Amino acid sequence: MSFLAPDFAPFLGPAWRAELDANAHTVVGLRPDNTIGYRNAAWDRFASENGAPGLVAWNGTPIVEIFHPEIRDWYVSLFDRVRESHEPADHSYQCSSPAAYREFALRVLPLPERRLLLIHHLAVERPHHWQAHEPGGPYIDAHGIVTQCCHCRRTRRADRHTSWDWVPAYLEPARPEISHGLCPPCFRHYHPRAASRRDEEKAAGQ
Ligand SMILES: [Zn+2]
């Protein structure tokens, strides 16, 4: 099933909508406040196959609420940049499962009156190259909490904060309490300016 809100209909003509409805890529249309005005059938299928039926009902909430706070502002500014410039933008992001490394490609297309179309597809799916680590002691902090990168989903060592390991067990539903952060490479991916400021501070301190 696809969904088209009446206020979004003027931005997607019937021929284009039919084409998007049949598209294998997941597509959503965003209003100026980032709420969803259109979803294609592939989006609904993806949401229910990935155990996120909540995404199907995501009509009244800005889509950026899906993103972890660590990366939310980054997406807000990406969407605003496309609205201002009227230039499409491409971005790739990770969404791995315990069994597979997965990378998605996102294309953000401008529509008139600050509407956007987000088109996603699975660009890479392969076995993980990372060494798998067993869950347990080294990853659990004094409060019983495990910190995971909200982008690559690796887990931070509680005893050595600069080390992030691939612990697939922490992606399973049965797991300890998880807090989210960004590992250094993913921090650089989402906050390049803050990362280079940090580099400069470090260099100045040496
Ligand atoms: Zn990461």
Residues whose N, C-alpha, C, O or C-beta is under 5 A from the ligand:
A	BS01	ZN	C149 H151 C152 R153 C183 C186
